[in-house]
Every structure is written in structure tokens, then in C-alpha cells.
Amino acid sequence: MNRIQGNIIDIPGRNIFFGELEFGQGRITAIRALSDQANSAAPYICPGFIDAHVHIESSLLVPVSFARLAVVHGTVATVSDPHEIANVCGMDGVLYMIDNARQSPFKFHFGAPSCVPATSFETAGDSLDAGAVEQLLRRDDIYYLSEMMNFPGVLHGDEEVFKKIGAAQKLGKPVDGHAPGLRGDDARRYIAAGISTDHECFTEAEAREKLGMGMKILIREGSAARNFDALVPLLETHADQIMFCTDDKHPDSLLLGHINQLCARAVEYGIDVFNVLQAACLNPVLHYKMNVGLLRTGDPADFIVIDDLAHFHVLQTWIDGIQCANNGSSLLPHRESETVNRFCSRQLSVADFRLPTAVSALPVIGALESQLITEKIFPDPAAFKERDGWLVSNPGEDLLKCFVINRYHEAPVAGCFIRGFNLQKGAIASTVAHDSHNIIVVGVDDADICRAVNLLMEARGGLSCVTGKEEVVLPLPVGGLMSTAEGYSVAAAYTRIDEMAKSLGTRLQAPFMTLSFMALLVIPHIKLSDKGLFDGDSFCFFHLNEKV
């Protein structure tokens, strides 16, 4: 038996007392109160933190490597949507994530991706129909139906959509939502279909409306989408309906912190600490029926030791009675991982990235800091520059070329202009391009744009940054999404390429993460797929003279 003393936090009872925790063979065998008061000189023992919605793939790390970094910050479990790898590799991708996660004591709770592909307006690497989704949902290691992004399908009674929702309901597994900006009767109908959560609210008013309809709201603070400041007041009035999540978290920011950071910020905001911990530790376990302990006798020995209830500095992390982190150091070993991928590698020429002058009649994508939504911009025609009968980037007006290239088979590239990146030279490209993960690139110089894309073709996936003869590549051999390298080295490599991208002039906090969402068609208002420029409001493509 192991014993540890400290101020034990009883979240449901909203009580803290000094006591002793006894655990062995992976379970808590006894909790003894040594005083009914907290000891100011002792650390605190708390249930572990949970990220209630995250795409592990966006960390650029395979699950076992993600876990190695996350435990340092007191995270013991995630609710993980393998939607990204599923869009590349289908069922094989989902099974890859589950198998890789088994190498770690960390408690990954995967869902069955509901929208593969996310839309019919882009080319994905595979698909999961209702039969495949039900097959996944029948597994004991699949805990829920992942975010139902196809809210138009829900509202219009799409048969395939309702088969997937019905399968989850039949098996008693919750259905996650994804409905940015959905309000009023449309939101009511969406929720009535059986959808229980939403992590896409970007205003307090929208979130309160959905809470009033019985939905649970996830406060999201990731590397790109940051809604914490807008939504944190909800914890004061709806603590039993709130959870914390990151959705997408790049490895450099994962090095700095995770859900523990949100706890510290919420307490600094003035939120009652028990409300904060209810969202961070308790609500996800109850909602998703997670196999995670909550500091009760007989529970799995999943807990953390923290220095105080203001900064949430994590001293120790324990999962199933195994110590996984100690005072900032991970105790989980790096493990070698296999790869899975689908990639049609080929070389493109500079001529492939020409844009005719008629493109100036189309709207321009307006990228926004810390948001997944974009603006639909119609610049002054004089802002567009022309050379030899073709349009070129105009960094002075922040009008840059943007392209999406099909990486699953040969096809013409799709291009448009984008504003918000402020590159003054060079180009950045990525095969992390939600949701279908084709290649996306933005840049100033056509030759640099072409080279950035071809570097990813050669690597069969990754991130690239090019300016003249200077070029950096971060290979991502697992689905073009994840590295098999040791997590801390991946974070260091990402930091280097991120710094190079910022040296090109962009002021975006996470330029590669922002770039990855410029092809995400299910988030308004305007995005680019491998098939063309897309209107996220009317769900149709833009054409030069009309929308169809």
C-alpha cells in the first residue's frame, strides 16, 4: 500500500480537509481525515484534470507522446475525437489511435467520428458511414459519438446523420455537438435531436441560450480558438453544465500548460474554486461515464498533488496508482510508434499557382486572431496587383495568395486571396488542414509557395516554411498530422518553424494553427477547399459571377 498526506479536496461535498490517501493495486483503498480543517503548510490532493474535447492529432504528437507531456500539468484523461486521422485514413486511423494510446497509462476516451468526410465539398482520404460509426460505437473503448458538425443535416433530417445519432442513443452513449452561432429555434431543434454538448460558442449570449435549452457548454482555450474570456462568467451560474477543453493544442503551448492554466485563470477571475474544479475534474467524468477516479474509496487511484489553489502548479500526477509526473518532469518513457498515412506525392510547378485576374471579383478570406470564424472581405479592386496578366500577392495591402492542393490524388489546385497573415515575404504550408487535411499554403512569392508545397510532397506530410533559399520542414509521417519523434523534441522543432514563420512578418500568435483552419468549411463565413472558395453561410461554392 502507498500513502500520501495532504489537503484532500472533496469536490461534490465542496469541502477540503487534511487527511491521508491510501492506495494499492491501482485503486484507492482508504481516505482518512486527520483534521477537519485544511493545513496551510500542506499541498492539496485533487482529482486529475480532464480535457473534455481535444483532437490529439493537433498536438502533432501520437497519443503516447501527447500523454507524456500532458501529465506534467496534471491532466490524467482526455475526451478525444480522432476525427482528423479518420478523415485521412478512415477506420484504420481510428484503430491506430486506440492501439497507440494503449501503450500509456494515460486515460484516453475516444469517440466515433460522426462526420467523415465533414462535407461533400472537399476531398478526404476516406469515409465512415453510419454502419462503420455504429461498429465503432459498439466497442467498449469508444465512449461517445464525436462532434456532429453537420448541423444542416440535423436540421434537415438527413437520414444518414440520424442513423449515427440513433446508434449512439441506442447504446447509451452521449452525442457531442458542433454548432457555431446556431441560435433560436434552429438551436432548439439541434439539441432536441439528442445532442448534448457544444464547444463552439464564441459569445456568452449564445452559450447562455444553449445552456437554457439543457446543453452542456465547453469553455475552449486552444492554440487558435480562444473563448475563455468570453465564456468564463458561465461558471458562476452554471457550474454543473460547464467543462474545459482545448480542442486543438500545438506542442509548444502544451509544454507550458494545459487545463491547469484554465483553472488558475478562472480563480484569478474570481470564480469559486469548487465551481472551477467541478468543470475541470468532475463534470466530464460524469457526462461521458469515464473510467477516471474522483477521489473516492474504491475509485481508480487517479489524482494529482498541487501546491495551492491559486496557481495550480502540479507537484505529482498519479494514474491507476502509477506516478506519471514529478514536479515538472514526466516519468512516462518515450515509445517508438508505427505510422499510417495516405498520400499521393507529386511535384508541382510555379505555373500551378497562377491566379487569373478574374479572381479579384471573388471575396477574400479574412483570417482572425484566436478565432476559427473568418470574415468575408471585398477589397478595393485597386488593392490587387497584376504581373504578366496574372494576379500576384500584395503584402502592402495584406492580400496574399492562398491555395489548397488535393493530396489524395492528382487534381488542379484551388486558389484565392487571404487577408490577416501579414507575411512580407516567403510562404508557409501545412498538411494539417481541417477537416480533410489536404495541403494548404499561403505566401507572397510564387516560387516560395511552390517550394513550400513540394517540400511537403517529398515528406509525405508536415509543416514547411520557405523564404528564398532558407527552408525548414517539420515532417509529420503519421497521416501528415503527427510525428513519431519524442514529444519534447517535436515541441522544440515546432517552436523553430513557428519563429521562422513569424520572422516573415505575420503577427498571428499561432500562424500554422490559424492556417490549418482556413480550409474548415463547417465554420463560417468563408473558407477554401481543394475544390474551390466556399461560402460557409449558404453552404455553396463561390463562382466568379454567381454562387451555385
Residue pairs with C-beta under 8 A, 6 or more apart in sequence:
1 22
1 23
1 24
1 29
2 22
2 23
2 24
2 321
3 20
3 21
3 22
3 23
4 20
4 21
4 23
4 45
4 305
5 18
5 19
5 20
5 21
5 34
5 42
6 18
6 19
6 21
6 39
6 42
6 43
6 44
6 45
6 305
7 16
7 17
7 18
7 19
7 38
7 39
7 42
7 43
7 44
7 45
8 16
8 17
8 18
8 19
8 21
8 31
8 33
8 44
8 45
8 295
9 16
9 44
9 45
9 46
9 47
9 277
9 295
10 16
10 17
10 295
11 47
11 274
11 277
11 278
11 281
11 282
11 294
11 295
12 282
12 294
14 274
16 38
16 44
17 33
17 35
17 36
17 37
17 38
18 33
18 34
18 35
18 37
18 38
18 39
18 42
19 31
19 32
19 33
19 34
19 35
20 30
20 31
20 32
20 34
21 28
21 30
21 31
21 45
21 295
21 303
22 28
22 29
22 30
22 31
22 32
23 29
23 301
23 318
23 321
24 321
25 321
26 300
26 301
26 320
26 321
26 322
27 293
27 298
27 299
27 300
27 301
27 321
28 293
28 295
28 296
28 297
28 298
28 299
28 300
28 301
29 297
30 297
31 295
31 296
31 297
43 305
43 306
43 307
43 308
43 315
44 305
44 306
44 307
44 308
44 309
45 295
45 303
45 304
45 305
46 74
46 277
46 281
46 295
46 303
46 304
46 305
46 306
47 277
47 281
47 282
47 285
47 292
47 293
47 294
47 295
47 302
47 303
47 304
48 74
48 75
48 76
48 77
48 281
48 292
48 293
48 302
48 303
48 304
48 317
48 318
48 319
49 73
49 74
49 75
49 76
49 244
49 258
49 259
49 260
49 263
49 280
49 281
49 304
50 75
50 76
50 77
50 78
50 79
50 243
50 244
50 259
50 280
50 281
50 284
50 285
50 290
50 292
51 70
51 75
51 77
51 78
51 79
51 244
51 245
51 246
51 249
51 258
51 259
52 79
52 197
52 199
52 218
52 243
52 244
52 245
52 283
52 284
52 287
52 288
53 79
53 81
53 147
53 176
53 197
53 199
53 218
53 220
53 243
53 245
53 246
53 247
54 78
54 79
54 80
54 81
54 245
54 246
54 247
54 248
54 249
55 80
55 81
55 82
55 83
55 84
55 247
55 248
56 62
56 63
56 66
56 78
56 80
56 82
56 97
56 108
56 482
57 82
57 84
57 85
57 432
57 479
57 481
57 482
58 84
58 222
58 223
58 247
58 248
58 249
58 250
58 432
58 481
58 513
58 516
59 65
59 66
59 69
59 249
59 250
59 251
59 254
59 482
60 250
60 251
60 432
60 474
60 476
60 481
60 482
60 483
60 490
60 494
61 69
61 251
61 482
61 483
61 487
61 490
62 100
62 337
62 478
62 482
62 483
62 484
63 80
63 97
63 100
63 101
63 103
63 104
63 106
63 108
64 100
64 101
64 103
64 104
64 332
64 335
64 337
65 334
65 335
65 337
65 483
65 484
65 485
65 486
65 487
65 490
66 106
66 254
66 487
67 101
67 104
67 105
67 106
67 108
67 324
67 332
68 104
68 330
68 332
68 333
68 334
68 487
69 251
69 254
69 255
69 330
69 487
69 488
69 491
70 78
70 106
70 254
70 258
71 106
71 317
71 319
71 324
71 325
71 330
71 331
71 332
72 314
72 317
72 325
72 328
72 329
72 330
73 257
73 258
73 259
73 260
73 261
73 314
74 258
74 259
74 260
74 304
74 306
74 312
74 314
74 317
74 325
75 258
75 259
75 260
75 317
76 106
76 107
76 292
76 302
76 303
76 304
76 317
76 319
76 324
77 106
77 107
77 108
77 109
77 284
77 285
77 290
77 292
77 302
78 106
78 107
78 108
78 109
79 109
79 111
79 143
79 144
79 245
79 284
79 288
79 290
80 97
80 108
80 109
80 110
80 111
81 110
81 111
81 113
81 146
81 147
81 176
82 93
82 94
82 97
82 98
82 110
82 111
82 113
82 146
83 113
83 115
83 116
83 118
83 146
83 147
83 435
84 432
84 434
84 435
84 437
84 479
84 481
85 93
85 94
85 96
85 97
85 340
85 478
85 479
85 481
85 482
86 93
86 94
86 113
86 116
86 126
86 128
87 93
87 113
87 116
87 117
87 118
87 124
87 125
87 126
87 435
87 436
87 437
88 124
88 125
88 126
88 341
88 342
88 437
88 479
88 480
88 481
89 96
89 125
89 126
89 340
89 341
89 342
89 479
90 116
90 125
90 126
90 127
90 128
90 132
91 126
91 128
91 132
91 135
91 136
92 126
92 340
93 126
93 340
93 479
94 110
94 112
94 113
94 136
96 338
96 340
96 478
97 108
97 110
98 108
98 110
98 141
100 337
101 108
101 110
103 335
104 332
104 335
105 319
105 320
105 322
105 324
105 332
106 319
106 324
106 332
107 290
107 291
107 292
107 302
107 319
109 143
109 144
109 288
109 290
109 291
110 141
110 142
110 143
111 142
111 143
111 144
111 145
111 146
111 176
112 128
112 133
112 136
112 137
112 142
112 144
112 145
112 146
112 164
112 168
113 128
113 133
113 146
114 133
114 145
114 146
114 147
114 148
114 149
114 150
114 161
114 164
114 175
114 176
115 146
115 147
115 148
115 149
115 150
115 435
115 522
116 124
116 126
116 127
116 128
117 123
117 124
117 127
117 435
117 436
118 124
118 149
118 150
118 434
118 435
118 436
118 520
118 521
118 522
119 150
119 435
119 521
119 522
119 529
119 539
121 521
121 529
121 531
121 534
121 539
121 541
122 435
122 436
122 438
122 519
122 521
122 529
122 530
122 531
123 406
123 408
123 409
123 411
123 436
123 438
123 529
123 530
123 531
124 408
124 435
124 436
124 437
125 342
125 408
125 436
125 437
126 342
128 136
129 160
130 160
130 163
130 164
130 167
133 145
133 163
133 164
133 167
134 163
134 164
134 167
136 142
137 145
137 167
137 168
137 171
137 173
138 171
142 173
143 173
143 288
143 289
143 290
144 168
144 173
144 174
144 175
144 176
144 288
145 164
145 165
145 167
145 168
145 173
145 174
145 175
145 176
146 176
147 176
147 177
147 178
147 199
148 154
148 161
148 164
148 165
148 175
148 176
148 177
148 178
148 195
149 178
149 435
149 522
150 158
150 161
150 522
151 177
151 178
151 179
151 182
151 186
151 190
152 158
152 539
153 160
153 161
154 161
154 162
154 165
154 189
154 190
154 193
154 195
155 186
155 189
155 190
162 193
165 175
165 193
165 194
165 195
168 174
168 175
168 194
169 175
169 194
174 196
174 197
174 287
174 288
175 194
175 195
175 196
176 195
176 196
176 197
176 199
177 190
177 191
177 195
177 196
177 197
177 198
177 199
177 200
177 215
178 198
178 199
178 200
178 522
179 187
179 190
179 195
179 198
179 200
180 200
180 201
180 202
180 372
180 373
180 523
180 524
181 200
181 202
181 206
181 373
181 524
182 190
182 206
183 206
183 209
184 209
187 209
187 210
187 213
188 213
191 210
191 213
191 214
191 215
195 215
196 215
196 216
196 287
197 215
197 216
197 217
197 218
197 243
197 287
198 207
198 210
198 215
198 216
198 217
198 218
199 217
199 218
199 220
199 245
199 247
200 220
200 372
200 523
201 207
201 210
201 217
201 227
201 231
202 225
202 227
202 230
202 371
202 373
203 230
204 230
204 231
204 233
204 234
207 217
207 231
207 234
208 234
210 217
211 217
211 234
211 238
211 241
215 241
216 241
216 242
216 243
216 283
216 287
217 231
217 234
217 238
217 241
217 242
217 243
218 242
218 243
218 244
218 245
219 227
219 228
219 231
219 232
219 234
219 235
219 242
219 243
219 244
219 245
219 262
219 279
220 226
220 227
220 228
220 231
220 245
220 246
220 247
221 227
221 228
221 244
221 246
221 261
221 262
222 245
222 246
222 247
222 248
222 249
222 513
223 246
223 248
223 249
223 250
223 253
223 509
223 510
223 513
224 248
224 370
224 371
224 372
224 510
224 513
224 514
224 516
224 517
225 247
225 248
225 370
225 371
225 372
225 517
226 370
226 371
228 262
228 265
232 265
232 266
232 269
232 271
234 241
234 242
235 242
235 266
235 271
235 272
235 275
235 276
235 279
236 271
236 272
236 275
239 272
239 274
239 275
239 278
239 279
240 278
240 283
241 283
242 278
242 279
242 283
243 279
243 280
243 283
243 284
243 287
244 259
244 262
244 263
244 279
244 280
246 258
246 259
248 513
248 516
249 258
250 494
250 498
250 510
250 512
250 513
251 487
251 490
251 491
251 494
252 491
252 494
252 495
252 498
253 510
254 491
255 488
255 491
259 280
260 306
260 312
260 313
260 314
261 312
262 280
263 276
263 277
263 280
263 312
264 310
264 311
264 312
266 275
266 276
266 279
267 273
267 276
267 309
267 310
267 312
268 310
273 309
281 294
282 294
284 290
285 292
285 294
291 300
292 300
292 302
293 299
293 300
293 301
293 302
293 303
295 303
300 319
300 320
300 321
301 318
301 319
301 320
301 321
302 318
302 319
302 320
303 318
304 314
304 315
304 316
304 317
304 318
305 314
305 315
305 316
305 317
306 312
306 313
306 314
306 315
307 313
307 315
314 325
314 328
315 326
315 327
316 323
316 325
316 326
316 327
317 323
317 324
317 325
318 324
323 331
324 330
324 331
324 332
325 331
325 332
334 486
334 487
336 484
337 478
337 484
338 484
339 477
339 478
339 484
340 478
340 479
341 460
341 461
341 477
341 478
341 479
341 480
342 408
342 479
343 407
343 408
343 460
343 461
343 480
344 406
344 407
344 408
344 409
344 410
345 457
345 458
345 460
346 410
346 457
347 454
347 457
348 405
348 413
348 450
348 453
348 454
348 457
349 450
350 446
350 447
350 450
352 412
352 413
352 450
353 401
353 403
353 413
353 415
353 446
353 449
353 450
354 390
354 446
355 390
355 391
355 401
355 415
355 416
355 417
356 390
356 391
357 384
357 386
357 389
357 390
357 391
358 544
359 391
359 415
359 416
359 417
359 544
360 381
360 384
360 391
360 417
361 544
361 545
362 416
362 417
362 533
362 542
362 544
363 376
363 377
363 378
363 526
363 533
363 542
364 376
364 377
364 378
364 379
364 399
364 416
364 417
364 418
364 419
365 374
365 375
365 376
365 377
365 402
365 416
365 417
365 418
365 419
365 420
365 518
365 526
365 527
365 528
365 533
366 374
366 375
366 376
366 377
366 418
366 419
366 420
366 526
367 374
367 418
367 419
367 420
367 421
367 508
367 514
367 518
368 374
368 375
368 420
369 420
369 507
369 508
369 509
369 514
370 509
372 517
372 520
372 523
373 523
373 524
373 525
374 518
374 523
374 524
374 525
374 526
374 527
374 536
375 525
375 526
376 525
376 526
376 535
376 537
377 419
379 397
379 399
379 419
383 394
383 397
383 399
384 391
384 394
384 399
384 417
385 391
385 392
385 393
385 394
385 399
386 392
391 401
391 417
392 401
392 446
393 399
393 400
393 401
393 417
393 443
393 444
393 445
394 400
395 422
395 423
395 424
395 425
395 444
395 505
397 419
398 419
398 420
398 421
398 422
399 417
399 418
399 419
400 417
400 418
400 419
400 421
400 423
400 442
400 443
400 444
401 415
401 416
401 417
401 418
401 442
401 443
401 444
401 446
401 449
402 415
402 416
402 417
402 418
402 440
402 441
402 442
402 518
402 528
403 413
403 414
403 415
403 440
403 441
403 442
403 449
403 453
403 528
404 413
404 414
404 415
404 433
404 438
404 439
404 440
404 519
404 528
404 529
404 530
405 413
405 414
405 438
405 439
405 440
405 441
405 453
405 530
406 413
406 438
406 530
407 431
407 437
407 438
407 439
407 461
407 480
408 438
411 530
413 530
414 528
414 529
414 530
414 531
414 532
414 533
415 528
416 528
416 533
418 442
418 518
418 528
420 508
420 514
421 442
421 506
421 508
421 511
421 514
421 515
422 505
422 506
422 507
422 508
423 442
423 443
423 444
423 504
423 505
423 506
424 444
424 504
424 505
425 444
425 445
425 448
425 467
425 468
425 504
425 505
426 443
426 444
426 445
426 448
426 465
426 466
426 467
426 468
426 504
427 441
427 442
427 443
427 444
427 445
427 448
427 449
427 451
427 452
427 465
427 466
427 467
428 441
428 442
428 443
428 452
428 463
428 464
428 465
428 466
428 501
428 504
428 511
428 512
428 515
429 439
429 440
429 441
429 442
429 443
429 449
429 452
429 453
429 455
429 456
429 463
429 464
429 465
429 466
430 439
430 440
430 441
430 456
430 462
430 463
430 464
430 512
430 515
430 516
431 437
431 438
431 439
431 456
431 461
431 462
431 463
431 476
431 480
431 481
432 463
432 476
432 480
432 481
432 512
432 516
433 439
433 440
433 515
433 516
433 518
433 519
434 516
434 517
434 519
434 520
435 519
435 520
435 521
435 522
436 519
436 529
436 530
437 479
437 480
437 481
438 519
438 529
438 530
439 453
439 456
439 457
440 515
440 516
440 518
440 519
440 528
441 449
441 452
441 453
442 515
442 518
443 449
443 452
443 466
444 504
445 467
448 466
448 467
448 468
451 466
451 471
452 464
452 465
452 466
452 471
453 464
455 462
455 464
455 466
455 471
455 473
456 462
456 463
456 464
456 473
456 480
459 473
459 475
459 476
459 477
460 475
460 477
460 480
461 475
461 476
461 477
461 479
461 480
461 481
462 473
462 474
462 475
462 476
462 477
462 480
463 473
463 474
463 476
463 494
463 497
463 512
464 471
464 472
464 473
464 474
464 497
465 471
465 472
465 497
465 500
465 501
465 504
466 472
467 500
467 504
470 500
472 496
472 497
472 500
473 497
474 483
474 490
474 493
474 494
474 497
475 483
476 482
476 483
477 483
477 484
478 484
483 490
483 493
485 493
494 512
497 512
498 510
498 511
498 512
501 511
501 512
502 508
502 511
508 514
517 523
518 527
518 528
519 527
519 528
519 529
519 530
520 527
521 527
521 529
521 534
521 536
522 536
523 536
524 536
524 537
525 535
525 536
525 537
526 533
526 534
526 535
526 536
526 542
527 533
527 534
527 536
528 534
531 541
532 541
532 542
533 541
533 542
534 540
534 541
534 542
535 541
535 542
535 547
538 547
540 547
540 548
541 547
541 548
